[in-house]
Amino acid sequence: MQEKSKEEILSPRLYTIHSQKGGVGKTSIALAIAGFGAIYHNVKSLIIDADLTGTSLVDVPGW
């Protein structure tokens, strides 16, 4: 398997996580993906919580 170049790693990415059911871990998965990028690839992340029933990010400690 070929290693990715620095440009490929740093290129912008868009991930969407969706489910109509609540309590399935959408916010937790989004935070894990963002944290992985921040820790292992030293990139900034933007998380937009567009949950129609109410955001969960305000419940996360440290936010």
C-alpha positions as CSV (number, residue, x, y, z in Angstrom):
1,M,0.0,0.0,0.0
2,Q,1.4,3.4,-1.0
3,E,1.8,6.2,1.6
4,K,-0.2,9.3,1.0
5,S,1.5,12.5,0.3
6,K,1.2,15.5,2.7
7,E,-1.0,17.3,0.2
8,E,-3.4,14.3,0.1
9,I,-3.6,14.2,3.9
10,L,-4.2,17.9,4.3
11,S,-6.7,18.3,1.5
12,P,-10.2,19.3,2.8
13,R,-12.6,16.5,3.5
14,L,-16.3,16.4,4.2
15,Y,-17.9,13.7,6.4
16,T,-21.6,13.5,7.0
17,I,-23.1,11.4,9.8
18,H,-26.8,11.1,9.8
19,S,-29.6,9.0,11.4
20,Q,-33.1,9.9,12.2
21,K,-33.0,7.9,15.4
22,G,-31.6,9.7,18.5
23,G,-29.0,8.2,20.8
24,V,-27.0,6.3,18.2
25,G,-23.7,8.1,18.8
26,K,-23.6,10.6,15.9
27,T,-22.0,13.3,18.0
28,S,-19.5,10.9,19.5
29,I,-18.4,9.6,16.1
30,A,-18.1,13.1,14.7
31,L,-15.9,14.1,17.7
32,A,-13.8,11.0,17.2
33,I,-13.2,11.7,13.5
34,A,-12.3,15.3,14.3
35,G,-10.0,14.3,17.1
36,F,-8.2,11.7,15.0
37,G,-7.5,14.4,12.4
38,A,-6.3,16.9,15.0
39,I,-4.1,14.4,16.9
40,Y,-2.6,12.3,14.1
41,H,-2.5,14.7,11.1
42,N,-2.3,18.1,12.9
43,V,-5.3,19.5,11.0
44,K,-8.1,21.8,12.2
45,S,-11.7,20.5,12.1
46,L,-15.1,22.2,12.0
47,I,-18.1,20.3,13.3
48,I,-21.6,21.6,12.5
49,D,-24.3,19.9,14.5
50,A,-27.5,20.3,12.4
51,D,-29.6,18.0,14.5
52,L,-33.3,19.0,14.0
53,T,-34.3,17.8,17.5
54,G,-31.5,19.7,19.3
55,T,-27.8,19.9,19.4
56,S,-25.6,17.6,21.5
57,L,-22.4,19.5,21.4
58,V,-23.3,21.8,24.3
59,D,-23.5,18.7,26.5
60,V,-19.9,17.7,25.7
61,P,-17.4,18.7,28.4
62,G,-14.8,21.2,27.2
63,W,-16.9,22.8,24.4
